[in-house]
């Protein structure tokens, strides 16, 4: 439940913001400063907030399995492939080679070479300053890349562009 004092503070801050944006022009600068200082005084007393999560923590194996299953779906289309890769790359991690293997096989099923190369470029980008990660991933994916006929960005020469 939000207290009345907090609501009053939000209201005065909203009015001050509105004055700065020009939607309410009847407030002068003194009223804006007064509203802002009143909000600051109310904000000094911290509210106790507790956030509990009842969600089950996913293990690394479950995470990998979920993504391998996602990319292995036989009815996966190009949009779902891009959406999945965008979500996966958005995490603070470099995907495991077995996830990338599944994603590259999905690219082959869709006959989408551009997405396959983009996946490899994204992995190289996600590796960041850790120069040993990308060669390890390529080493692990080499049999899959040869089987599917996919060249790395380095083999194509597009890593120097």
C-alpha positions as CSV (number, residue, x, y, z in Angstrom):
1,X,0.0,0.0,0.0
2,X,1.4,3.4,-0.9
3,X,1.1,6.0,1.8
4,X,-0.6,9.4,1.3
5,X,2.7,11.2,1.9
6,X,4.3,9.3,-1.0
7,X,1.4,10.1,-3.2
8,X,1.6,13.8,-2.4
9,X,5.3,13.7,-3.1
10,X,4.7,12.1,-6.5
11,X,1.9,14.6,-7.3
12,X,4.1,17.6,-6.5
13,X,7.0,16.1,-8.5
14,X,4.6,15.4,-11.4
15,X,3.4,19.0,-11.3
16,X,7.1,20.2,-11.3
17,X,7.9,18.0,-14.3
18,X,4.8,19.2,-16.1
19,X,6.0,22.8,-15.5
20,X,9.3,22.0,-17.1
21,X,7.7,20.4,-20.1
22,X,5.4,23.4,-20.6
23,X,2.2,21.5,-20.1
24,X,1.3,23.6,-17.1
25,X,2.5,27.1,-17.5
26,X,0.9,28.6,-14.4
27,X,3.6,27.5,-12.0
28,X,6.4,29.9,-11.5
29,X,10.0,28.9,-10.6
30,X,9.4,29.5,-6.8
31,X,6.5,27.0,-6.8
32,X,8.6,24.5,-8.8
33,X,11.5,24.8,-6.3
34,X,9.1,24.6,-3.4
35,X,7.5,21.4,-4.7
36,X,10.9,19.9,-5.5
37,X,12.3,20.6,-2.0
38,X,9.1,19.3,-0.4
39,X,9.5,16.1,-2.3
40,X,13.1,15.8,-1.3
41,X,12.2,16.2,2.4
42,X,9.6,13.4,2.1
43,X,12.0,11.2,0.2
44,X,14.6,11.3,3.0
45,X,12.7,8.8,5.1
46,X,13.3,5.5,3.3
47,X,10.5,3.0,2.8
48,X,11.1,-0.6,3.7
49,X,10.7,-2.7,0.7
50,X,11.2,-6.5,0.5
51,X,11.3,-8.4,-2.7
52,X,10.9,-12.1,-2.4
53,X,11.0,-14.5,-5.3
54,X,9.3,-17.8,-5.2
55,X,10.7,-18.8,-8.6
56,X,12.8,-21.8,-8.9
57,X,16.4,-21.1,-9.8
58,X,17.4,-22.7,-13.2
59,X,20.6,-24.7,-13.3
60,X,23.1,-24.4,-16.1
61,X,22.1,-27.8,-17.5
62,X,18.4,-26.8,-17.5
63,X,19.2,-23.5,-19.2
64,X,21.2,-25.3,-21.9
65,X,18.6,-28.0,-22.3
66,X,15.8,-25.3,-22.7
67,X,17.7,-23.5,-25.5
68,X,18.7,-26.7,-27.3
69,X,15.1,-27.8,-27.3
70,X,14.0,-24.4,-28.5
71,X,16.3,-24.4,-31.5
72,X,15.6,-28.1,-32.2
73,X,11.9,-27.5,-32.8
74,X,11.0,-28.8,-36.3
75,X,8.5,-26.0,-36.9
76,X,10.9,-23.2,-35.9
77,X,10.7,-20.4,-38.5
78,X,13.2,-17.6,-39.3
79,X,11.5,-15.1,-37.0
80,X,11.6,-17.4,-34.0
81,X,15.3,-18.2,-34.8
82,X,16.2,-14.5,-34.7
83,X,14.0,-13.9,-31.7
84,X,15.6,-16.8,-29.8
85,X,19.1,-15.6,-30.7
86,X,18.3,-12.0,-29.8
87,X,17.1,-13.2,-26.4
88,X,20.0,-15.5,-25.9
89,X,22.6,-12.9,-26.8
90,X,20.9,-10.5,-24.5
91,X,21.9,-12.6,-21.5
92,X,25.1,-11.9,-19.7
93,X,26.8,-15.0,-21.0
94,X,28.4,-16.6,-24.0
95,X,26.2,-19.5,-25.1
96,X,27.5,-23.0,-24.7
97,X,28.7,-24.7,-27.9
98,X,25.8,-27.2,-27.7
99,X,23.3,-24.4,-27.8
100,X,25.1,-22.8,-30.8
101,X,25.2,-26.2,-32.5
102,X,21.5,-26.5,-32.2
103,X,21.0,-22.9,-33.5
104,X,23.4,-23.5,-36.5
105,X,21.4,-26.7,-37.3
106,X,18.2,-24.6,-37.2
107,X,19.9,-22.2,-39.7
108,X,20.7,-25.0,-42.0
109,X,17.1,-26.4,-41.8
110,X,15.9,-22.9,-42.7
111,X,18.6,-22.6,-45.4
112,X,19.7,-19.3,-43.8
113,X,23.5,-18.9,-44.1
114,X,23.4,-15.2,-43.2
115,X,21.9,-16.0,-39.8
116,X,24.5,-18.7,-39.2
117,X,27.3,-16.3,-39.8
118,X,25.6,-13.6,-37.7
119,X,25.4,-16.1,-34.8
120,X,29.2,-16.7,-35.1
121,X,29.8,-12.9,-35.2
122,X,27.6,-12.4,-32.2
123,X,29.5,-15.0,-30.2
124,X,32.8,-13.3,-31.1
125,X,31.3,-10.0,-30.0
126,X,30.0,-11.5,-26.7
127,X,33.4,-13.0,-25.9
128,X,34.6,-9.4,-25.5
129,X,38.1,-9.0,-24.0
130,X,38.3,-12.8,-23.2
131,X,40.2,-13.8,-26.3
132,X,40.4,-17.5,-25.4
133,X,36.6,-18.0,-25.5
134,X,35.9,-17.5,-29.2
135,X,38.6,-19.9,-30.4
136,X,37.3,-22.5,-28.0
137,X,33.8,-22.2,-29.3
138,X,35.0,-22.4,-32.9
139,X,37.1,-25.5,-32.0
140,X,34.0,-27.2,-30.4
141,X,31.8,-26.2,-33.4
142,X,34.3,-27.2,-36.1
143,X,32.8,-30.6,-36.9
144,X,29.3,-29.1,-37.1
145,X,30.5,-26.2,-39.2
146,X,32.2,-28.7,-41.6
147,X,29.1,-31.0,-41.7
148,X,26.7,-28.1,-42.5
149,X,29.1,-26.3,-44.9
150,X,29.2,-23.1,-42.9
151,X,32.3,-21.0,-43.0
152,X,33.4,-18.8,-40.1
153,X,33.6,-15.0,-40.6
154,X,37.4,-15.3,-40.5
155,X,37.4,-17.8,-43.4
156,X,35.1,-15.5,-45.4
157,X,37.3,-12.5,-44.6
158,X,34.4,-10.4,-43.2
159,X,36.0,-10.1,-39.8
160,X,38.4,-7.4,-41.2
161,X,35.8,-5.2,-42.6
